[in-house]
C-alpha cells in the first residue's frame, strides 16, 4: 500500500462577454507520491512541466529529433543527443542575447504581427530564432553580389529602383 497526496486546483471563473454568465473550466487534479513535498514546490513543479512539454514538442517538430535519416546504427543512437544539444545552444544564445540588451538584428515582423514590433524585450519563439539563425548564416552569401553593377557605367540607359527591404529580409520573412 502506498500513501499518495491528491491536490485539487479549483477552476477559475471566466466570462465570454462582459455581462455574460460566469463559466468554469474543469478542476485540475495533481497526484503526488512524495507526501513531504511542500505544496508550494508541488505547484511550482506542475507549472514548470508545461515548459518541459513545449520543449519536447519543439525538439520533435521544429528541430527534427527522432526523424533521423542516417544509415549506421551508431548515428541513429547519437543523432537525438546532437539535435537536443543544438536546440539547447540556440536557446542559451537567445537568453544571453536578451540579457545583454536584446536582439541587434531582429527580423521585421509580418504585417499581421504589428503589435509585436516594439517587443525587443520579449523573448523570441523557436521559429523566430531559427529564421534569425538562417538569416545570419546566409546573409553574407546573399548580400555579397551586387547585380546593379551589370548596368552601364553612365546609367543613362538603365533606371533601376532600389529595394525598400533587402533581399535577405524578404527571403527569411517568407521562410
N, C-alpha and C positions, 0 to 999 in steps of 0.2 A: 504494500500500500504506500502511496506517495502523497505527500501533502503539497497542494498547489494553492496559489492565490489567484483569484479572479477579480480583476478591476473592471468596473463598468463605467464607461465615459458617457455621460448624458448627452443626448443630441442637442445641438444648438437650434434655436428657432430662427426662422427667416421668413421674409415676405417677398412674393414675386412682384407686387406692386406696393406703392406707398401705403395705401389704405386697405390692402388685401388681408386675407386670413393668414394667421401665423401657421407655417408648416414646419415640420420637423424631419430630420434625416433619421436613419436608424442609429441606435446606440452602438458604440464600439466596445468590444469585449477583449480584454488583454488577459492572457493566461501566463502566469509566471511560476516557474518551478523553484526559484530562489525566494523563499519567504522572508529572508532577512534583508533583501534589497529594498532600500528606501523608495517610497512611492515617487518622489521627485526624480530619482535616477531612472526608474522604470519608465516614466512618461517621456523623459529625455531620450532614452534609447528607442522608444517607439517612434518619436518624431524623426530621429536620425535614420531610421530604417527606410523612410521614403527616399532620402537622398541616395542610399545604397541601391535601392531598386532602380532609380533613374540611371545611376551609374552603370549597372548591369545592362539595362536596355540600350543605352547609347554605345557601350562597348560592342554589343552584338550587332546592332543595326547600322550605326554610323562608321565604326572602326572596322567591323568585319570579323570580330573574334569568333572562332568556331566555323568559319567559312573558308578553311584552308584549301588552296589549290596547289598543293605541293605533292611530290611523289614519294619521298622517303619517309619512313616511319619516324625517324628522329626529328625531321622537320615538322611533321604533324604534331608531335608532342611539344615542341619548343615554340611554335608559332603563337599559340594563345598568350604565352608569357610575354612575347615581344610586342604583341598588339596592346596588351594591357599596360605595358611599360610605356609605349608610345602615347597612349591615352593619358597616363599619369603625367608624363613630361609636358604634354600640351596644356593640361590644366595647371600644373605647377608654374609654367611660364606665364600663363594668363593671370594667375593670382599674384605673382611677383610684379608683373607689369601693372596691374591695378594698384598694388600697394605703392608703387613708385610714381604714381600720378596719372594713370590712365593709359589709353592706347593712342600712340602717336599717329599711327596710320590706319585708323578705323575706317572701314569701307562705308561709303554712303548708303543709307538705308533706302529700301524701296519706298515708293510714294505712299503705299498703304500703311507704312510704319512711321509716318512723320512724327508721331507723338514721342518717338524714341530718339529723335535726332540729337537732343541735348543730354542723352543718358550716358555720358562717358564714365560716370561713377558706377553705373550699373554693370554688372558682370555680363559678359557676352555668353551666348549659348554655344554649345559644342559645334553646331553647324557654322555659326559665325566665325568661330576660332579656326575651323578647317578652311573656310573661304579666305580668311586673312593669311593663313599659312601658305595656301596655294598662291595667293597674290604675291607675297613676299618671295616665294620660291621662283615664280615665273616672271615677275615684273622686269627684271633685268634683261631677260631674253626678249620679251615683247617690246620693250621701250628702246632697245639698242638700235633699231633700224628707223631711219627717217626716210619715208617714201616721197616726201615733198621735194627732196633734192633731185629727183628724177626730172623735174621740170627744167626748162631752160634757165640760164643764169639771169637773163634780164627780166624774166617774169611777165613779159608783155603778152605772151600767148596763153598763159595759164593763170586762172584765178581760183585758187583753192580756198576752201573755207576751213577754218580751224575748228577742230572738235571742241565742244564745250566740256566734255568729260574725256579723259584719256581712255585709250583702248583697254587697258588692264581693268579699269573700273567697270567698263561695260561687260567685259567677259566674265569677271568674277561676281558681278551682281546677278548675272544670268545663271551662274552655277548653283 
